[in-house]
Amino acid sequence: MARIIVVTSGKGGVGKTTTSASLAAGLARRGHKTAVIDFDVGLRNLDLIMGCERRVVYDFVNVINGEATLNQALIRDKHVSGLFVLPASQTREKEALTQDGVERVLDELVAMDFEYIVCDSPAGIEHGARMALYFADEAVIVTNPEVSSVRDSDRILGILQSRSRRAERGDEPIREHLLITRYNPARVAEGQMLGLEDIVELLAIPSIGVIPECASVLEASNAGRPVISAEQSTAGQAYTDAVARLLGEEHPLRFIEVHKPGFFKRLFGGTP
Amino acid sequence: MPDSQVTTTSDSGRPPVELRGRMETLLTLALGSADPQALRPALVDKLRQAPDFFDRAPVILDLAALSGQVLNAAELLALIHEHRLLPVGARHGDEAQMRALATAGVPALRALVAREAPAKDLSATGAPDSRTPDGDIPATAAAAVEPPAVGSGAPTVVARPVRSGQQIYARGGDLVLLGSASPGCELIADGSIHVYGALRGRALCGVDGNGGARIFCQNLAAELVSVAGHYKLLDELPEALRGKPTQIWLDGEQLRIELI
């Protein structure tokens, strides 16, 4: 049975699209047929991060309006097999996403044997974000280690619990996963950032990963590749772990301790 | 408060009619405009904050801000009924306004409430401002009430965390929260409030005027606490109380916060 996963946060700029791209690519690399949908109509970004912006002909809104078929709009990823991108429309308003239309597209993806459907939510708690989360079975709450991001995540958790289809029908609630991004252990140690434990305590949901602040995230997005494909980078490895945990595996958290340079390195310098 | 009674005795010994003088706590809808077009969005916004609470609630119309304005009673009442409020009386209006409303079936309450100041808790026409300390509190403590037994109704038990932006109202009884309350949430109860996790949002107990209601929590980190309309902002909570198991209660006019 297909699982619909919304990647959401309330706050903007915390790494929803980066996370959507990497989780979708990671799930596909593990052999699961996966579609990732950009719900950020008007601020289309996912196609850039996925490096397929020059291959967008039809988009999500075209499919909803019946101007194109889903097969025409889905873009097959060049690097990972079983990964497809459904881009947002850049020229429309969020209101173009009707509930019926979104439901039809999701149903059709399920009928096409997609195992995972990742919904990249826009920021905010308005219509676009509501549509992205409404049909979700699971939610990945992307949070930065700072108070306003945590507050907004808390708000979106409340909306997941009250405004989703599962909530309205009284079904089993959406499974909530916390993903902390841009985590900098050194700054946490100095008290400049909230720590992992504080965030988990405030939000009271289980964590599926901590993505360290890492230059590779920006490099990967400029290159149009999900950062999970940068296998040498800490962020890439942390996303690989998060995907495994999303699939139910248990892995210890990495990259959450301050990295202390070794004795010889301190003595002789040298590049880390 | 003892009820004063005027009784006519019937043959069976039980009076067929009794007249009782009793104070009831009622919501007051303070109107800042006589224009239904201006009122409508403000009402919609105000009622959206607690739709169940206001459903078919009896209200008193306060016309203090409308002196001298022409009132279309039929239009005004249609709008109020449309929002499922039941006007049971009007006050602070001028002669013509009160006559117009009385003709439409809403009596003047002049004699009963002369000593009260115009209510401020439900100003439907002001800027929607849920940040004022008492902006969302449905009833003020100013109204004299006969205190019902604390927690006389069944408690409302909430097992999930209450998130920022969520509002929970336990009508007629206690609110028991097993998890934590997040910053920016509101816990409201006619009775007492019990929080077994951290209390980080706002907690308003005894909102129907019950001064005997209390707030109990395992970990006090609230933004605002209130008992029967007496509220306190906790922006400078003493270290001795922060994060500690505490109870909050009303001692006369004074709100007390104590370690348990």
Chai-1 contact restraints between the chains, C-beta under 6 A:
chainA,res_idxA,chainB,res_idxB,connection_type,confidence,min_distance_angstrom,max_distance_angstrom,comment,restraint_id
A,R151,B,S164,contact,1.0,0.0,6.0,A-B,restraint_1
A,D154,B,R163,contact,1.0,0.0,6.0,A-B,restraint_2
A,D154,B,S164,contact,1.0,0.0,6.0,A-B,restraint_3
A,D154,B,S182,contact,1.0,0.0,6.0,A-B,restraint_4
A,R155,B,S164,contact,1.0,0.0,6.0,A-B,restraint_5
A,R155,B,G165,contact,1.0,0.0,6.0,A-B,restraint_6
A,L157,B,R163,contact,1.0,0.0,6.0,A-B,restraint_7
A,G158,B,R163,contact,1.0,0.0,6.0,A-B,restraint_8
A,G158,B,G165,contact,1.0,0.0,6.0,A-B,restraint_9
A,G158,B,Q166,contact,1.0,0.0,6.0,A-B,restraint_10
A,A204,B,P161,contact,1.0,0.0,6.0,A-B,restraint_11
